[in-house]
Amino acid sequence: MISKKAKIGSNVTIEEYAIIRDDVEIGNNVVIGSCVKIDNGARIADDVKIYHGAVVSTIPQDLKFKNEYTLLKIGKGTVVREFASLNRSTGVRPETVIGDYCFIMANAHVAHDCIVGNNVIMANSCALGGHVELGDFVILGGLSGVHQFSKIGAHAMVSALSYVNKDVPPFIVAGKKPIQYEGLNVIGLKRRGFTSERIEKIKSVYDVIYRSQYNVSDALKKIKDSFETNEDINLIIDFIESSSRGIIR
């Protein structure tokens, strides 16, 4: 069932039994698989692929939701695999956002009011609680769960079967139980063009945070006093200083 009120771009493929509601906007060169449901408030950019059985822009799973007018946005080139579920926001934010060129694998869930950056990979059966924020190039291993209001910084990688209940700073690998710092995401950073010198500077900052006897606030003071700041270091400092849940240890 495809509403005549939906705005659908050119060269869009819609397979059998898909449902597209009235207040839906779909860009160009989009593929909608069979049995996909795209509910009101969906804003889907060009070149997106949504596979069989996925559910997009359905109302949030939040008892406080009172049918406010909200959106879910999916950025250019993102792939949503089978049976993933993506909820629109509650009104606390005007929209749930999934960035460009993300890969949301089968059975993954993005809850209400989440902000997912660009080039994010969520492996099979990952689940984000409400209000979660993922930076660019974040990778979540399969069956990972992220507690509501948690944040994961850019270029971080979370191991499979992890439970994220605190904030995960940028550039690192996090895993084990309970979740903890395991080192830098060196392979990922190299793939994205980070030089060895740049990676070594980031490592030196995290050595102060995680390999010294300083608490977090003293470690930040030490970094500010001892390092010539750059874009990467400022990103780490800003992330930690803005953390409301505290960072993983």
C-alpha positions as CSV (number, residue, x, y, z in Angstrom):
1,M,0.0,0.0,0.0
2,I,1.6,3.2,-1.2
3,S,-0.1,6.5,-0.3
4,K,-0.7,8.9,-3.1
5,K,0.2,11.7,-0.7
6,A,3.8,10.4,-0.2
7,K,6.5,12.3,-2.0
8,I,8.6,9.8,-3.9
9,G,11.6,10.7,-6.0
10,S,12.8,9.3,-9.4
11,N,14.1,5.8,-10.0
12,V,12.7,4.4,-6.8
13,T,12.2,0.7,-6.5
14,I,9.4,-0.5,-4.2
15,E,8.9,-4.2,-3.9
16,E,5.8,-6.3,-3.0
17,Y,3.7,-5.6,0.1
18,A,5.6,-2.5,1.2
19,I,3.6,0.1,3.1
20,I,4.3,3.8,2.7
21,R,2.2,6.2,4.6
22,D,1.0,9.8,3.8
23,D,3.7,11.9,5.4
24,V,6.7,10.3,3.9
25,E,9.4,11.8,1.7
26,I,11.7,9.5,-0.3
27,G,14.6,10.7,-2.4
28,N,16.0,9.5,-5.7
29,N,17.5,6.1,-6.5
30,V,16.1,4.5,-3.3
31,V,15.3,0.8,-3.0
32,I,12.5,-0.3,-0.7
33,G,12.3,-4.1,-0.1
34,S,9.3,-6.3,0.2
35,C,7.2,-6.0,3.4
36,V,8.9,-2.8,4.5
37,K,6.8,-0.4,6.5
38,I,7.6,3.3,6.2
39,D,5.4,5.3,8.6
40,N,4.6,9.0,8.8
41,G,7.4,11.3,9.5
42,A,10.0,9.5,7.4
43,R,12.5,11.6,5.5
44,I,14.7,9.3,3.4
45,A,17.6,10.8,1.3
46,D,18.9,9.7,-2.1
47,D,20.5,6.2,-2.7
48,V,19.2,4.6,0.5
49,K,18.5,0.8,0.5
50,I,16.0,-0.6,2.9
51,Y,15.7,-4.4,3.0
52,H,12.9,-6.9,3.5
53,G,10.8,-6.4,6.6
54,A,12.4,-3.3,8.1
55,V,10.2,-0.9,10.0
56,V,11.0,2.8,9.6
57,S,9.7,5.9,11.4
58,T,7.2,4.1,13.6
59,I,6.1,5.8,16.8
60,P,8.6,5.7,19.8
61,Q,8.4,3.0,22.4
62,D,8.0,5.6,25.2
63,L,5.0,5.8,27.5
64,K,5.4,9.6,27.7
65,F,4.8,10.0,23.9
66,K,1.6,11.8,23.2
67,N,1.5,11.6,19.5
68,E,3.6,14.7,19.0
69,Y,4.6,15.5,15.4
70,T,8.1,14.2,14.9
71,L,10.4,12.9,12.2
72,L,13.0,10.2,11.4
73,K,15.7,11.2,8.9
74,I,17.9,8.7,7.1
75,G,20.9,10.2,5.3
76,K,22.2,9.6,1.8
77,G,23.5,6.2,0.9
78,T,22.6,4.5,4.1
79,V,21.7,0.8,4.1
80,V,19.1,-0.7,6.4
81,R,19.1,-4.5,6.4
82,E,16.3,-7.0,7.1
83,F,13.9,-6.5,10.1
84,A,15.7,-3.4,11.5
85,S,13.5,-1.0,13.4
86,L,14.0,2.7,13.5
87,N,11.7,4.9,15.6
88,R,10.9,8.6,15.2
89,S,11.5,11.0,18.1
90,T,9.3,11.8,21.0
91,G,9.2,15.6,20.8
92,V,12.1,16.1,23.2
93,R,14.0,16.4,19.9
94,P,12.2,17.2,16.7
95,E,13.7,14.2,14.9
96,T,15.7,11.0,15.2
97,V,18.6,11.2,12.8
98,I,20.7,8.6,11.0
99,G,23.5,10.0,9.0
100,D,25.0,9.4,5.6
101,Y,26.4,6.1,4.4
102,C,25.6,4.2,7.6
103,F,25.2,0.4,7.6
104,I,22.4,-0.8,9.9
105,M,22.5,-4.6,9.9
106,A,19.7,-7.1,10.4
107,N,17.5,-6.8,13.5
108,A,19.2,-3.7,14.8
109,H,17.1,-1.1,16.6
110,V,17.5,2.7,16.7
111,A,15.2,4.1,19.4
112,H,13.6,7.5,19.7
113,D,15.6,10.7,19.8
114,C,18.9,9.0,18.8
115,I,21.5,10.9,16.8
116,V,23.6,8.5,14.6
117,G,26.5,10.1,12.8
118,N,27.9,9.4,9.3
119,N,29.5,6.2,8.2
120,V,28.3,4.3,11.3
121,I,28.1,0.5,11.3
122,M,25.7,-1.2,13.6
123,A,26.2,-5.0,13.4
124,N,23.4,-7.6,13.7
125,S,20.9,-7.2,16.6
126,C,22.5,-4.1,18.1
127,A,20.1,-1.9,20.1
128,L,20.3,1.7,21.0
129,G,18.2,3.0,23.9
130,G,16.5,6.4,23.6
131,H,18.5,9.6,23.3
132,V,21.8,7.8,22.4
133,E,24.4,9.7,20.3
134,L,26.9,8.0,18.1
135,G,29.7,10.0,16.5
136,D,31.0,9.5,12.9
137,F,32.6,6.2,12.0
138,V,31.4,4.4,15.2
139,I,31.3,0.6,14.9
140,L,29.1,-1.5,17.2
141,G,29.8,-5.2,17.3
142,G,26.9,-7.6,17.1
143,L,24.4,-8.0,19.9
144,S,25.7,-4.8,21.6
145,G,23.3,-2.8,23.7
146,V,23.6,0.9,24.5
147,H,21.9,2.4,27.5
148,Q,19.7,5.4,27.0
149,F,21.4,8.8,27.0
150,S,24.8,7.2,26.5
151,K,27.3,8.7,24.0
152,I,29.9,7.0,21.8
153,G,32.6,9.3,20.3
154,A,33.8,9.4,16.7
155,H,35.9,6.5,15.4
156,A,35.3,4.4,18.5
157,M,34.6,0.6,18.2
158,V,32.6,-1.4,20.7
159,S,33.2,-5.2,20.8
160,A,30.4,-7.7,20.2
161,L,28.1,-8.6,23.1
162,S,29.0,-5.4,25.0
163,Y,26.7,-3.5,27.3
164,V,27.4,0.3,27.1
165,N,26.2,2.0,30.2
166,K,28.7,4.9,30.3
167,D,30.1,7.2,27.6
168,V,32.8,5.8,25.2
169,P,35.3,8.4,24.2
170,P,36.5,8.9,20.6
171,F,39.1,6.8,18.8
172,I,39.2,3.9,21.2
173,V,38.2,0.2,21.4
174,A,35.9,-0.7,24.2
175,G,34.8,-4.2,25.4
176,K,34.9,-6.8,28.1
177,K,32.4,-7.1,31.0
178,P,31.9,-4.6,32.5
179,I,32.8,-2.5,29.5
180,Q,36.2,-0.9,29.7
181,Y,39.0,0.8,27.7
182,E,41.0,-1.7,25.6
183,G,43.2,0.6,23.6
184,L,43.0,2.7,20.4
185,N,41.1,1.7,17.3
186,V,44.3,1.6,15.4
187,I,43.2,-0.4,12.5
188,G,40.1,1.7,11.9
189,L,42.1,5.0,12.2
190,K,44.7,3.8,9.7
191,R,42.0,2.8,7.3
192,R,40.7,6.4,7.5
193,G,44.1,7.9,6.7
194,F,45.4,8.7,10.2
195,T,49.2,8.9,10.2
196,S,51.3,7.0,12.7
197,E,52.3,10.3,14.3
198,R,48.7,11.4,14.7
199,I,47.8,8.0,16.2
200,E,50.7,8.2,18.6
201,K,49.6,11.6,19.9
202,I,46.1,10.3,20.5
203,K,47.6,7.3,22.3
204,S,49.7,9.6,24.5
205,V,46.6,11.4,25.6
206,Y,44.8,8.2,26.5
207,D,47.8,7.0,28.4
208,V,47.3,9.9,30.7
209,I,43.6,9.2,31.1
210,Y,43.8,5.4,31.4
211,R,47.3,4.3,32.2
212,S,48.2,6.8,34.9
213,Q,47.1,7.3,38.5
214,Y,45.2,10.5,37.8
215,N,41.4,10.6,38.1
216,V,39.6,11.9,35.1
217,S,39.5,15.6,36.1
218,D,43.2,15.6,37.0
219,A,44.0,13.8,33.8
220,L,42.3,16.4,31.8
221,K,44.2,19.2,33.6
222,K,47.5,17.3,32.9
223,I,46.6,17.0,29.2
224,K,45.8,20.7,28.9
225,D,49.0,21.7,30.7
226,S,51.3,19.2,28.9
227,F,50.1,18.8,25.3
228,E,49.9,21.2,22.4
229,T,46.3,20.8,21.5
230,N,45.0,20.0,18.1
231,E,41.7,18.9,16.6
232,D,41.9,15.3,17.9
233,I,42.9,16.3,21.4
234,N,40.2,19.0,21.6
235,L,37.7,16.4,20.5
236,I,38.7,14.1,23.4
237,I,38.7,16.9,25.9
238,D,35.3,18.3,24.8
239,F,33.7,14.8,24.8
240,I,34.8,14.0,28.3
241,E,34.0,17.4,29.7
242,S,30.5,17.3,28.2
243,S,29.8,13.7,29.4
244,S,26.8,13.5,31.7
245,R,27.0,9.7,32.4
246,G,30.8,9.7,32.9
247,I,33.3,7.8,30.7
248,I,34.1,4.1,30.8
249,R,37.1,3.1,32.9
